[in-house]
Amino acid sequence: MIPVTTFRGEAVAVFGLGGSGLATCAALAAGGARVIAWDDNPASVTKAVAAGHETADLRSLDWTGVAALVLAPGVPLTHPAPHWSVGLARARGVEILGDIELFCRERRATVPRSPFVAITGTNGKSTTTALIAHILAASGRDPQMGGNIGTAILSLSPPAAGRSHVIECSSFQIDLTPSIDPSVGICLNVTPDHLDRHGTLELYAGVKERLVAGVQPGGTAILGIDDRHSQAMADRAERAGHRTVRISIRNPVADGLCLDGADILRMKAGAAVERFSLAAAGALRGTHNAQNAMAAYAACEALGLTHAEIVRAMLTFPGLAHRMEQVGRIGRVLFVNDSKATNADSTEKALAAFSDIYWIAGGTPKEGGIAPLARFFPRIRKSYLIGKSAEDFARTLGGHPHVVAGTLDKAVALAAADAAADGAADPVVLLSPACASYDQFPNFEIRGTAFRDLVLAMPGVEKA
């Protein structure tokens, strides 16, 4: 836990009592604050009471003397409308923060130069976060990984001179972190997402930019420049005097990282000073993962790691569960769990990374379906459709080989049998649904775990 001492002796309201909310209550209390906790869900309030926290409906709270409202990131701050707790706090001039802001203030007050890597972007931020933490750990450092990737930031060990905090930041979290000041700030990309919570793409991009614009003096801003918003961010970061590293999977860069065929180049002053390949890193297949690897390389380089340390560790990266996760093999057939691909844009990355694919897809459909994936259909030997979207996907696939399997267990059995009979060198059974899971599974994690369990229960499987 990171005790939050910057509110010692003051009253702090906390709204939203999920995992990060309860961790916030505990951290504030440990630092000497009086915590008043609440949630719209009575079960969450009951959990807070059981954990020993003071609770009160913030609607009836006397806000006099309340120093701050700490809001869970899932609670609307601005769009589609501010949550009622936000309105109450604003009416009384109470600042509204998130748990990452509490971390930033505690770090500045205690060990302001401790390594703090903050990662954002519409796509790829979880993989990049995990890859940076893996490289640091493999090289003998002490990384603390958390934020949007799963572990509440205030549940981590406190900042220390030899300890790096590697924190994935969603746009919701950045919106609640007005003084974010990492030593290394990364923005991978900006594409339309969460516009219901930010209003416009420009406002969404502006929130993302805060993370790199806030890099502390002497720090490093790392930006993907393959979209117009991120490219403009990089130019502004450089003009502001930040050390700026540009990364691109599409174009050459003079100072940063880019591709030369399948190799990644580290460029300085227009010359390649290092070259490396990810061909042996199975968990980093695809050009999207090349971008993630570039960002991780630049971050670890900024923290003082050598080229050899970084590349050696990359080759042992196991990948994220449910994201291009290599589950096992039966003979030549590789089974890949990409359950986290809940829309066509995410599935595109997996389809681009393999050929001879036996594709399991479907679930609760997203707008646009799989029509945007049509150019990848020639890579797919056969599709196995599950869930509510099955009939619609079948119509989109048209004459491309497919079967409506209905359920995941049937799809896995059919795909495994067909792939085993394939004469190709490396057939792949790929779960990459391009859909939400809610019709048959509570979330993508449970769906991916079900796939993994089905594969590992098959005769002759070798765990990857």
Disulfide bonds with the S-S distance in Angstrom:
none
